[in-house]
Amino acid sequence: MVSLFFMKIIYAISLFLLIAFANSCAAQNVVVYEKFADFEKAVIKDDGNVYVINFWATWCGPCVKELPYFEKLNAENKNVKVILVSIDSRKDLDKKLLPFIERKKLKSEVIMMSDNAYNDWLPKVDQSWSGSIPATLIIKGKKHLFAERDFESYAELSEHVNSFINLNK
């Protein structure tokens, strides 16, 4: 009787560890770019694909509100690659960003841009960018479309992206 009791405890502990390990494996790995030049080389590619790059932060209400639209775009529009670029503080990666990604169950690629020299790299994204977020860059090769605003619905975002795709076929 005692050995059966211990076997049940060992089984319960094993099951708990298995579930905990599976959850930690499911967590998204977030690449952190300390310098915009590294981000630019890795993310802004001229490979024929359409990239929808959304600049956001966990502390930005309008950014968080529109994330589900980007998630739906990522899931439903196979003609684009969605990249969510967090500009949260580097020190908040483990305490805020990773738990946020887990809680919101984000499936799109999330990266962090921690280059604080904003005045140097904002104009490289778009000359008109004041630095406000959310902001979205859609690119294909040398062509791009920039929107320094939030999208009110998935339909609005999808229409914006599809108009860029149709112009650049």
Secondary structure as UniProt FT lines:
FT   HELIX           2..26
FT   STRAND          31..33
FT   HELIX           36..43
FT   STRAND          50..56
FT   TURN            58..59
FT   HELIX           61..76
FT   TURN            78..79
FT   STRAND          80..86
FT   HELIX           90..92
FT   HELIX           93..97
FT   HELIX           98..104
FT   STRAND          109..113
FT   HELIX           118..125
FT   TURN            127..128
FT   STRAND          135..140
FT   TURN            141..142
FT   STRAND          143..147
FT   HELIX           154..167
//
